[in-house]
């Protein structure tokens, strides 16, 4: 996968997670615990997609995770 593919994968995973969160917590008074496993799986996939993108950036540009985080904060 190249950088663009990895960014697209993060965006897709984030949309899936947002949808699963909305199903889990449809309003501020309701939590549908039957959707909890779905939300947890979506969160885990989003985290994995972010990790793949982060690792690609660090490998491509020869920066550490700490350096990348510092650059992101500037």
Secondary structure, DSSP 8 states (H G I E B T S, - for coil): --HHHHHHHHHHHHHHHHHHHHHH-SBTTB--GGGHHHHHHHHHHHHHHHHHHHHHHHHHHT--HHHHHHHHH-
